[in-house]
Amino acid sequence: MRWLTATALLLTSCGPGLKFDKSPMTTDQMLDRATLVFVGVIERHTFESWPFLRIPGEDSKDWRVLDRRVRVEAITLGKEPGKIIDVYEFFGVRGTTGDWNSTHDNHRYLFLVRLENGRYHVVRDWWRSIFPVNSGRHDRFPLDSSRSFWERAALLQLWVGPGWSPGFSSQTSLRSGRSVEPLAASKASAGPATISGLGSTSRCLRATDAIAGGSKRPR
């Protein structure tokens, strides 16, 4: 009997070691939670099997642990020597509406993740914290770390590279409730800014409020 009790307690305590969090967050709050920020291509999606998964305050049968296998292309915050990593998320399996982390194999995304118990976990479960990147493959972000992260992320969306997606257009969304207009940079710039590294036809981008709240903090 003691053995059965001990076994039951052990199995019940087993879990992915991740903290569930789907609370409302601004883009800057998501960035503050991140230990690694990168652009990568999803190679596969796999639902992990955790039969004793428990999520406080939620009906656990409505949630699964989703493992995305991601090929890392460009890192802008943190360090990760691996070229292939797994990114985990508590993913809802019931019907819903809204801007949630809908992703697809062989598509490129901007990831904000945090390291929890040796696993990379999205900074916010379920609701949008993984942003599509349609401008193609890059091995670095434009500008340098003296500029606002969201300014750099927005310019990345305008920087056409190999493998760009038909989704790339004159208006590219970070899917955070704010849009990135062409000819738009950030209020971090006091006027037009020439962006180097955007090819032979570098563009002059005008300051605006359009990019992720106009954060002025360097990243």
Residue, then its C-alpha position, 0 to 999 in steps of 0.5 A: m500500500r505504501w508503495l502504491t501511495a508513493t508511486a501515485l504521488l510521484l506520478t502526480s508530481c511529474g510534469p514538464g516543470l513549466k509555469f503556466d501563464k496566459s495573463p494579459m501582457t504588453t509587448d514590453q512585458m513579454l520582452d522583459r520576461a524573455t531570456l532568449v529572443f530569436v528568429g527561427v523556422i518551425e520544423r515540427h509540432t508535437f503534443e507531449s504526453w503528460p497524463f498527470l498534467r495539472i494546471p492551477g485554475e484551469d480545467s487540465k483536460d482543455w490543455r496540452v503541452l506543445d513542443r515546437r522543434v525550431r531551427v534557429e537562424a538569428i538571435t538578438l537577445g541571449k545565447e544559445p549554441g544549438k542550431i535546433i531547439d525545442v520550444y514548449e507551450f501550454f496549448g489550448v485544445r478547446g475551441t476559441t477565438g482571438d489572436w492566439n499562437s497559431t503556427h505552422d511547420n516550415h514557417r518563420y517566426l520571432f520567438l520570445v522564450r524563457l528558460e525554465n527547468g532546462r526547457y525553453h518556454v514561450v513568455r506567454d501561453w496560448w495568446r500571441s507571443i510568437f510573431p510571424v516573420n514574412s521577410g525571409r531568412h536573416d542571420r542578424f537583426p538590423l541596427d545594433s543593440s543601442r536601438s529599441f528591440w521593437e524598432r529592430a524587429a519592425l525593420l526586420q519585417l521590411w528587410v527582404g531576404p532569401g525565402w521571403s513569403p508572399g505574406f510580405s506586403s506593404q503593411t507587415s503586422l507583428r500581430s501584437g495589435r500594432s502594425v508596421e507601416p512601410l517608411a516607419a521606424s520608431k520614436a526612438s529616432a528623432g527623424p528619418a534614419t538610414i538603415s544600413g544592411l538592407g541591400s543596395t536600395s537602403r530605405c529612409l524610414r520616418a519616425t512614427d508611433a506605429i511600432a510596438g508602442g514606441s518603446k525607447r529602451p535599448r535592447 
